[in-house]
Amino acid sequence: MSPTYPPLGLDLDDTITAHPEFFSWLSHSWPGEVYIITARAEGATRDPEMNDLAKHNIAFTDIIYANETSECKAKVIRELGIKIMFDDMFEFARHIDSDVATFVVKGSNNFDPGPNLFCFTRDTGKLIGPP
């Protein structure tokens, strides 16, 4: 009997777009469903998202627009049974259930290369040691 793979969740902006080669490989290698879960507002068409995904050669099952609140992505992830999620925003990652392997991708929105530090707010992180 072959193993069953849970659905995989991928954020688009500053996740797929920050590391397109990796996510192209991952999306084509994943033996289960791949969902693009974006905080972009759903427009009249899906053309911008479809163009970005085609440009980066991303294989996917569907695009889900989860832009209402920072908890909205977590709700979608729970409903789809996603057990592995990649996102660049701590604001979204902090709401994802603890049984989901959540990978925060280093991107332009969450990392300052000058001091080589991740950026977060009081709501998304806390210091846990000496400064």
URTALIN-V272149 format. One record per run of one state. SS is the DSSP state (helix for helix, strand for strand, loop for the rest). FROM is the first residue (numbers start at 1). TO is the last residue. If there is no record, write none. Layout:
BEGIN
ss->SS from->FROM to->TO
ss->SS from->FROM to->TO
END
This chain:
BEGIN
ss->loop from->1 to->7
ss->strand from->8 to->10
ss->loop from->11 to->11
ss->helix from->12 to->16
ss->loop from->17 to->19
ss->helix from->20 to->29
ss->loop from->30 to->33
ss->strand from->34 to->38
ss->loop from->39 to->46
ss->helix from->47 to->55
ss->loop from->56 to->61
ss->strand from->62 to->65
ss->loop from->66 to->71
ss->helix from->72 to->80
ss->loop from->81 to->83
ss->strand from->84 to->87
ss->loop from->88 to->89
ss->helix from->90 to->93
ss->loop from->94 to->100
ss->strand from->101 to->104
ss->loop from->105 to->110
ss->strand from->111 to->112
ss->loop from->113 to->116
ss->strand from->117 to->118
ss->loop from->119 to->131
END
